[in-house]
Amino acid sequence: MLGLEYRLRYEFRDSDYRRPVDTVDEPLLLRGRAFAYVRNRFDPFRFGVEIQDSRRLNSQFPEDDRDVNVLEPIQAFGELYFADGLGPGRTLSLRAGRFAFELLDRRLVARNEWRNTTNTGQGLRATLGSPRDPWQMELLALRPIERQLHSLDEADRGRWFYGATLDWRRWSAVATLQPYWFLLTQSADPGDGRERRRIHTTGLRSYATLGTSGVDYDVNAAWQTGSDGERNHRAFAGVAELGYTWETRWRPRLSTQYVYATGDARPDDSRSGRFERLFGFQRPFSASDYIQWENLRAPKLRLELSPSKTVRVDAGWSRYELDSTTDRWNAAGLRDPAGQSGRRIGTEVDARVRFPVGGHVAATIGYAWFSPGGFTTATRGRSVDSNFLYVEAYLNAFR
């Protein structure tokens, strides 16, 4: 199988709160991918490779690894694939190499498709079963990859990431269950200030569309234990979403969601309480790319429409607050250790439309407006609204 993708995105960012200065920035983000996967021909031996080139033009800010990662193999792996490895019709896949992939609801492990660069890991993966089976298990042991702007990426020799996830589909009419466990370890390195860390994440996700009722739900809860330097680590995060779809022409879906993640109340005590978001993506939390799954309380509303089979429209409202007033808003690099600036980060309203242009080309137009709250105004020193407009063209071709 061969694949080519190219994405071009123009962004207009006015008063970007991730930046320390109030200005207008108009970056042009370019990302190209080429993918090859050889299967069936040499079974049980298979292999795959994916090359990505990520660049940013026309920005007044220095390059960073969110946007720039020039000509990099984000996947390069060998695979042993057994169609009946677990019994008749039950597959077993063993892979070694470099991977970019997603698990669960992508909030803890994701390729990060919105961002111009991609999360990758290097090591071993085993997949037991397939999406057709009543159950499927994923096991992994990886070193996270450190992205370099203009040179080849390298595996982080000081960190390991282990995981096990299970998809249990026997009761899928009312609940697909996904119990999971992850372990992130980090060795101490006085040279760059890194402390020893050992963070266990244990969680359960449940989701379903309830028959023909039009009701769907998605609930995910994660508990963390372990150590962060000399401190004991105890944290929690959860997401609960409830939606309803009307069986009318445009199939409108209205959903409500609440997102929560603990913060670290006192950085100088013996307990670390900030939820570690691992390698998830932040796009579902904020269209402006402002919010991550840590130190957060966020109610959300969303409306989705399908005017035709190929056109999709959605819009949403979100309000963001700190869980701990003494902990950070990480994306903006803001913190009030005294906790005197309140907890309200701000409110966001966003909308987008996705549609085909023709052939293998699709486009997205989106806009997000952000109004800062008391915490943001006090710590950033400005109170103007933020505007984010983007236009994206996407080309894909597979064979």
N, C-alpha and C positions, 0 to 999 in steps of 0.2 A: 504494500500500500504506500502510495506517495501523496504528499500534501504540501501545498504552498499557501501561506497566508500573508497578507500585508495590511497593516492598519495605520491610518493617518488621522491624527486628532489635533485640531486647533482649539486652544483654550484662551478665553478672555477672563482674567482674574483681577478683579478690582477689590482692593483692601483684603488681601488674603491673610487670614489670621495665623497661618502657619509661618508667616514671614514677620520679621521684627520691624519692618518699615511699611508705611501706608503708601502703596503705589499701585500702578497698573502693570501687569505682566501678561504677555501674549505668547506663550511658548507654543512651538509646533513639535508634537511628539510623533516619532516614526518607529514602527516596530515590524520587522519582517521575520518570518519563520519558514523553515523547510524541514519536512518530516519524512522519514522512510522507515517502514516496519515490514520485515520479511517474516511471513508466517506460512504454515502449511507445506511449503516447498521442501523444507529440511527437517520437518518435525521428527523428534521433539525439540530440535534446536531452532530457536528463533532469536532475532536481534532487532534492535531499533535505535535510531539516532534522530535527534531534533536539534537544529541549529537556530539560534535566535540572534538578531541584531537590533539593539535598542539605542536610539539617539534622541537628543533634544536640541532644537534650534530656536534662535530668536528669543532667548530668555535673558533677563538682566541679572539672574542669580547664578552662583557657581553650580557646576554639574554635581549631581549626587546619584547614589545607586538606586534611587526610586525610579529614575528616568533613563539612566545611561548605563549600558552594559554591552560593549561593542563586540560583535561576532563571537558568540559563546555557545558551546554545546550544552544546552540545558538538559538534554537526555542522551545517554549513550549506554546501552545495556545489552547483556546477553540473557537469554531465557531458556529454561527447560519447561516445556508445556506438555502435560499429559492429559488427554481428553477423558480418560477413565482412571485417573490417578487416585481417586477416592471411591472407586466403585463405578459401575456402569452409568455413564452420563454425568459423573461428578468430576469436574476438572480440578487440576492442581497445577499452579504456575509458580516457578522459582526463578527469581531475577536477581542479577548482580550488576552493579554499575551506578550510573547517575540517573536520577529520576526527577520529574516534575509532575505532581499528581495532586488529587484532592480526596478528602475523606469526610464522611458525615455531612454536616450542613456547611462545610467550608470555613466555619468560624475559628477552627483550631489548626487545620491543615488545608492549605489551598495553594494553587498555582498563582493566585493573585492576578486574574485576567484583566481587571481594570487598570492596575498599575502598569507602567511601561516595561518594567523588569519582572522577572519571574523567580519564585522561591524554588530552590532545588536542594536535593540531598544526595549523598553518595554512600552506598552500602548494599544492604540486602533487603529484598521484599519477597514475601510468600503470600499467594492468594489461594485460599481453599474454597472451592465452589465457584458459582457464577451467579449473575443476577437472575437467572432462570430458576435457581434452586430455592428451597424453603429457607436455607440459611447460607451465609457466606462469611468467611473470616479473612481478615487481613493482618499479617504480622510484618513488622519492619524493625530494622536496626540501621540507622543512618547517621552520618556526620553531616550537619548543615554546611552548605556551601557559602563561602564569603564572596560576595560580588565585588569585582574589580572593574573600574570604569573602562580602562583601555588595555587591559592585559587579561590573560586567562584567569578565570576564577580558581580558588583553591578551597579544599575541604578544611573546615575549622578543626584543627587537631586538638583543641581543648574542649570540644563538646561532642556529645552523643545524644541521639534522639531515638527512643525505643517506643513501640506502640503495638497495641492489639485492639482490633475493632471487630464486632460481630453484628451482622444484619440478620434478624430473626423475623421471617415473613409469614409464618404459619397463621398469624391472626391479622393479616394485612387489611382485612375489611374494616377493622376497628383500630389496629395499631401495628405499625412496623417498629420493632424495638431495636435500638442500636446501643448496647452497652459498650464502653470503651475504657481503655487505660493507656496513658502515655507517661513516659519518664524522660525528663530533660536533665542531663548531667553536664556540669561545667567544672573543669579543674581550675585551681587558683593560678593566677599569673601576675605576680607583683609588677612585672615590667609594664603591663598595660592597665593595671588597676583592677583586673577581674578577680572576683572572689569565687570561692568554691560554692557551687549550687547543686542541689539535688531536688527537683520538683516533680512530685507525682500528681497526675491529673486523672481522676476517676469520675466517670460520668455516665449518664443515660439520656438518650434522645428517643422520643416517641412521636410519630407523625402518622397521619392518615387523612383520606377523604372519605367521609362517612356515607357510603352508598350513594344514593341519588338525592340525598337531603340537601346538597349544595354546601354543606358545612365541612370545613377542613381545619386541622389544627397542627401545630408543630411546637413541641416543648423540649427544651434541652437544659439539663442541669449538670454542673461540673464542680467537684470539690477538689481542692489542692492541699497537699501536705508535703512536708519535707524540710529542707533547710536552705537558707539564702545567706551565705557567709556564716556568721556566728549566730544568726537569728533563726528561730523556728518559723517555718512558713505555714500559714493557715489562711486559705482564701476560698471564695465561692463566686460562681457566676451562673446566670440563668437567662434564658430567653423563652418567652411564652407568646405564641401567636394564634389568633383565632380569626378565620375568614369565612365569608359566605359568597357564593357565586350564583347569580340569577341566570336562569336558562332563557335568556332573551337574545335578541339579535346580536348585540355587542358583547354579550357574556360579561357584564360588569362584575368585578370581584371587589368587595370591601373588606379590609382586614384591620385588626388592631393588634398591637404588639407592645410588650414591655421588655426592656433589656436592662439587666443589672449585672454589675461586677464590683466586688469589694475594692476599696482603696486601702492604703497604708496610713493609719491614723497618726502614728508617731514614729518617725524615722529613727529616733534615738533609743527606742526600747528594744526588748528582746524578741519581739514578734514581727514578722513580715506579713502584711495583710493584703498587699496589692496582687490582684489576679494576674497571673502570667498568661498572656494571650497566645504563646507559642508561635506558630507559623500561619495563623489565619489571615484573612483579609478584612479590611475595614469599610469597603464600599457599601455593604448593606446597612451600616450604621449611619453613614453620612454621605450624601451625594457630593458634598464639597471636599470630601476626604479629610475631615477634621477629627473624626472620632474613632477611637480604638476600644477594644473590649477590655477595659480596665478602669477602675475608679469611676463608675458610671451608673446613672439612673436615667432611663430614657423611655418615656411613652411615645408611641408612634401610631399614625393612621395612614392608610394607603388605599388608593382607588386605582384599579387596573381595568383597561378596556381593550377589546379587540374589534375595531371597526370592520376589519376584513380578516381573511385567513393569514395575511402576511403583514398587516400593520398592527402594532401594539403601542398603546399609550398608557402611561401611569403617572401618578402624581401623589405626593405625600407631605405630611407635616410631622415634625419631630421636635421635641424639647429635650435639651441635654442639661444634666446636673451632675456635679461631683458627688460621689458617695461619701468621701472624706474631704472635708474642706481644707485640711492641711496637706493633702496629697496633690499630685500634679495633673495638669491637662497636658498629656505627653505630646500630641501632634503640634501644639503651639509652643511647647517648651515653657509653660507657665506654672507657677506654684506660689502659694502663700503659706509658708511654714507655720505662721501664727494662726491661720484660719480665720482672719478678720475680713476677708473679701467676699464672704458668702459662698454659695455652692452653684449658682446658676450660670452655666456656660453660655447658653443662648438658645434661640429657636431657629429652625430651618424649614423652609418650604421649597420643594423641588418638583420638577416635571420633566418628562422626556417622551420622545416619540421615536420608534424604531420601524424602519420600512425598507423594502428592497428597492434598489435602483434599476436593476436589470441584470440578468445573467448570474454571475457569481459575486456581484457587488451589492452591499447593503449599507445603510447609513443610519446614524443616530444623531438627534439634535436634543440637547438638554440644557436646563437652566436650574440654578439653585440660589436662593436668597437666604442669607444668614443675618440674624439680628443679635448682637452680643448682649449677654446678661451682665449682672453686677460683678461677678468674679472676673469675667473677661475685661470689662471696662477698667476695673481697678488694677489688674495686674499687667495688662498690655498698654494701658494708658491712652486708649482711644475708644470711641463709642460709635464709629460710623458703621453702617451696614456693609456686608460683604456681598458681592455679586460674582457669580461664576457661570459663564456661558461656554458651551463646547459644541463642536460639530465634528462628527467622526465618520470616516468612510472605511469600509472593511471589505477586503477582497479575499476570497478563499476558493481554492481549486483542489479537488481530491481525485485520486484515481485508484 
